[in-house]
Amino acid sequence: MAILEILEFPDPRLRTRAKPVARVDDSVRKLIDDMLETMYEAPGIGLAATQINVHQRIIVVDVSENRDEPHAFINPRLERIGGTIESDEGCLSVPGFYEPVVRAEQIHVKALGRDGRDLEMEASGLLSVCIQHECDHLEGKLFVDYLSNLKRTRIRRKLEKQHRMQA
């Protein structure tokens, strides 16, 4: 397994829409393992392939306290079931920033699992938020897109300054 580089906002590659995975094979399973390792190392609770510059529709999440309940979703499709929840969201691609975002409280997700078989799951609370957040990445959308232009610009400028100082 390998720790992969996570792209950071405002990198334009984060705006790329991911393409569906045609076939689940060993290379996809290895990618999922690498994504989980990268997510845990970061540390985070979710990661989309887009964030590591792989533009395939794959996300991994694990919201458990012990980090022992990993989920992988290939070609996920979401249905909103109901309710709304507002929570402070952060993102491995927008390090150090947390802002309130409103999302569906409960969702139904259909996808392929790492074994290539159909998978369906209902999720609520933090798991629901995390899955929606990661699926946004597959569409080239980041949580900062839910914020005002002023807040988004402020975050972008701070991260650009950090990147210049690290270079």
Secondary structure as GFF3:
##gff-version 3
##sequence-region A 1 167
A	DSSP	three_ten_helix	12	15	.	.	.	ID=ss1
A	DSSP	alpha_helix	26	41	.	.	.	ID=ss2
A	DSSP	beta_strand	46	48	.	.	.	ID=ss3
A	DSSP	three_ten_helix	49	52	.	.	.	ID=ss4
A	DSSP	beta_strand	58	61	.	.	.	ID=ss5
A	DSSP	beta_strand	71	91	.	.	.	ID=ss6
A	DSSP	beta_strand	94	112	.	.	.	ID=ss7
A	DSSP	beta_strand	118	124	.	.	.	ID=ss8
A	DSSP	alpha_helix	125	138	.	.	.	ID=ss9
A	DSSP	three_ten_helix	143	146	.	.	.	ID=ss10
A	DSSP	alpha_helix	149	166	.	.	.	ID=ss11
###
